[in-house]
Amino acid sequence: MTETDKTPEAAGQVADAYRGNWVDRWAPPVTRPYLRLSRADRPIGTWLLLLPCWWGLLLGMVYDGRATLHDLWIFFGCAIGAFLMRGAGCTWNDITDRHIDGSVARTASRPIPSGQVSVKGALVWLVAQALVSFGILLTFNIAAIGLGVLSLLPVAIYPFAKRFTWWPQVFLGVAFNWGALLAWTAHTGALQWPAVMLYLAGIAWTLFYDTIYAHQDAEDDALIGVKSTARLFGANSPRWLRRFLVLTVTLMAVAVMLATLEGHFAAVLVAICGPWALGWHLQWQLRHLDIEDNDLLLRLFRSNRDAGLLPLPFFAVALFL
């Protein structure tokens, strides 16, 4: 069999990765299984972990009306940390799900069930990513460091949630949006109510996009007994997604209002456009949703990178008003 004849799985690629991604094209062959284990060939998860960090940082800057040079490091430190911690979280998830993943068509090609990486090798890779992330965390203030350490608890629990609850997406939201609390605190030095409301908005957003994502596996999950909101809602998913949309926009709007209570009217007006822009994109996703079309579901899920970017320019402009 020639290289061009190989299927993605035979070539070591993962079934739902971007074709022609940088890992498959440019990474040294020896590193590819570990980078695939970290989902480096599927960057959307890093974006979804990073964007709440940037929300929290920028809204925190709006809250106290200042920006410092250290904020630039928080901005880039969160980006590096999101890449590493998403990789560590995915590695942990694949270690705990290695028997389940082999029974699901979309995940059977992942490095552990396909035999590219051993469990021992995955554990070593997990520790390496976590240690570098911890080094970045130590450059933040004490309160942020404490929050960063505490975030390990929901990360550790999440892979098991689908075994005992129909709402594992809540646990994912708790873990994936922690950066909103951490980045806010890294800038302001303390945790305040706007950050908490922003965090809750992120959890509602996660319920929206990960329910869409989970519909890809609904049939396989039913066969092996794995729970999800996609299975729980079934054909009623659009109705539930609309509720999550409204909750996301409302909670983010409350966070913005709390953060701009003492700001100029222009700053409030601009900042409040952020949640409405996010809501517009989520409504666009709902209009195109077809829970029977897996290719479309994946495209809609990936489009949440653009959705999550939309509030940022509004928050940034509000800072200077």
N, C-alpha and C positions, 0 to 999 in steps of 0.2 A: 504493500500500500504506500503510495507516495504521500508527501506532506499535504499536498492540495486535496487528496482524496479523504483525508481524515475528517471524521465528524468532530465537532467541538469537544465532546466528551473524550474521544480517543486521543485528541491532542492535549488533553489535560485542562482544557478550558471548561468553565462552569456554564451551565445551560442558560442562565438568565443574565450573563454578563454582557456588557457592550461588546459588539464585534469590532475588532481592531483597537481595543483599549490598550493603554500604554503598558500594562503588565504583559500582555500577550505579545506585544510588538517589540518592546525595548528592554524589559527587565531581564537580567541574567537568568538563564534557565533554572539554576539551582535555587533561586529566590522565588520563583513564580508560585509554587504551591503554598508558600507561607504568605505571600502577598494576596493570593486568592483567598486564603483562610481569613485574612483581615478585610476582605471585600474591597481591596484597593482597585480591583477591576470593575467595581460597581460603586462609584463615588457618591451616589445620591444619599446613602446613609450618613456619610460624613457631613454633607450639607445639612441634613435634617438635625444632626446633633450640634452643628456649629451655629446655625442661624439663631436659635434662642439665646446663645451666648452673646451674639452681636446685638440682638434686641435689648438684652439686659444692660449691656455696656452703654449703648447709645442713649437708652431711656434714662439710665443713671446719670449720664452727663447732662441730659436735659433737666433732670430733677434738681441738681445742684448748680447748674449753669456754668460749668467749667470743664475744660479739657486739658490734660497734662501730657507730658511726653511719655509718662509711664502708661497712659491709656493706649498709646500706639503699640507698646509691648503686649498689653492685655489683649488687644485686637489680634495680633499675630500669634501670641502664645496660645490663645483659645483655638486658633486654626490648627496649629500643630498638635495641640492636645486633643482636639476633636478627632483628628486623623488617627492618632495613636490609641485613644480610649475607645473609639468605635472599633478599631482593629482588635483591641484586647477583649471588648465585649462580644464581638462576633466569634472570636476564637473560643471564648468560654461557652457561648451559645452552641457552637458546633461540637464542642467536647461533650456537653450534656445531652445534645440531640443526635449524637452519632448513630444511634440505632433507629431513631425515627426518620432521619434524613434519607437513609438508604431505602425507605419504603415510599418516598414521595418523588414523583417524576422530576419535578423542578429542582430538587435538592440532592438527588442521588449522585450527581457529578461533583459535589463539593469535595474538597481535598481529603477529609477524614473518611467518609464512607466510600470514596473511590480508591482509597489506599495510597494516595499521594503523600500524606503526612500521618505519622503515628500519633497516638494520644500523648505519649511522652514528649515527642517533638513539639506538639501543639502547646503543651503546658510550659515548656521552656520559652517558646515564642510569646506566650501570654505574659509571663513574668517580665520578659525583656521590654515589651511595650509598656507595661504598667510602671516599670521603674523609670523609664525615660519620661513618662507623663508626670510621675511624682516629682521628678526634678524640675519640671516646668512649674508645677503647682507651688513649689517652695519659693518661687520668685514673687508670689502674691502675698497679700497681708494675712495675718493670723486667722481672721474670721473666714476668709476665702479658703484657706488651707483646711480649716475644720470642715467646711461645707464639702470640699473636694473629697476628703476622706470619707465623710458620711455618705457620699454618692455611691460608694462601692456596695452598700447594702441593697438598693433596688437593682443595681446591675447584676448582683449575684442571684437575686430571687427571680428576675424576669424569665429566664429560660424554663423554669419549672411552673410558671403561672398557667400555661395552657393545659397543664395536667389536672389543675384543681379548680379553675374558674372559667366561666364563659367570657370573661372580660380581661384576657391577658394584655389587650391593648392599653388598658389603664396602667398596668405595671410598666409597659414600654414607655408610655408618656411620662410617668414619674421619673424614669431613668433618663430619657432622651432630652428632657427640657430642664434638667437640673442646672445646666449652664446659664439659664436666665438668672437664677439666684446667685450663682457663683460669680459671674462677670459683673453683675450689679454690685455685689459686695466687694469684689476686687477693686472697683473704682471708688465706691462711697465709703467703704470701711465698715458698713453695717447693713443688716437686712431690714428693709422697710416694706410697707404694704404694697406699693406699686410693683415691686419685684414679685411679690407673692401672687398678685392678680395676673401679672404677665406669665408667670409659671403655670397657673391654672389655665390660662388661655392656650398655652402651648400643649398642655395635656389634652384639651378638647380638640385641638388641631391634629394631634397624633391619632386620636380616636377616628377622626375623619379619614386621614390618608392611609392609616394602617388597616382599617376595615376594607378599603378599596384593594389594598395589596393582598389581604388575606383571602379575598374571593378567588384568587388564582389557585389556591390550594384547597378550596372548600370540599371538593369531592374526595380527594386523598385524605384530608383530615378526618372526614366522616368515617372512612374505612378503618383508620387506625385509632380513632377515638380521641383525637386532639381537638380541643375546644378553641373557639375564636368568636369575635363579634360577627364576623361574616356568616358563620354557621348559625349563630343565635338569631340574627336579623333576617337572613335569607332574602326573600323577595321584598321584604319591607326595608331593606338597607337604604334606599334613597330617602325615605322618610326620616330615618335615624340620622343619616348624614346631614340632612338639612338642620336638624336640631343641633348637631355638633358645630355646624357652620355658624349658626346664630350665637351659640355659646362662646365660640372662639372670638368672634367679632365683639360681642358684648363685654367679655372679660378683658380683652385687650384695650377696648375703649375706656373701661373703668381704670385700668392701669395707667393709661395716658392721662386721664383727667386727674388722678391722684398725683402723678408726677409733675403736672403743670399747674397745680392749684395757685401757685404764687407767680406764675409766668405771665408774659404779655399775651393779650388776646390773640395776636397773630401767631405766636408760637403754639398756643392751644389749637388754633384752627388748622395749622399745618400738620401738627403731630397727630391729630385725630383722623386725618386722612389715611394714616398708615393702616389701622385695622380695617377701614372700609375698602382699601385697595386689596388687602388680603382676602376679605370676604368676597369681593368681585371675582377673584380668581377661583375661589372654591365654588362659587355659583356656576362659573364656566365649566368646571369639572363635572358638576352635577348634571348640567344640561347634556353633556356628552356621554354620561355613564351608561355602560351596558355590562352588567355583571356576568354575562355569558361569554364575553369576548376577552380572553386572557391577554392578548397583545395590547388591546386598548387599556385594560386595567393597569398593565405595567407602565404604559406611556402616561396615563393620568397620575399614577403614583409618583413617577419621576418628575412630573411637572410641578410638584410641590417645592422643588428648589426655587423655581421662579416665583411661586406664591409667597414663600417665606422671605424672599429678597425684597418684595414690594414695600413693606413698611420702613425699610432702612433709610431710603433717601428722605422720607418725610421726617423721621426722627432727627436725621443729620441737619436738615435745614432748620428745624425748630430750635436746635441748639444755638444757632447764631441769631435768632430773632429776639 
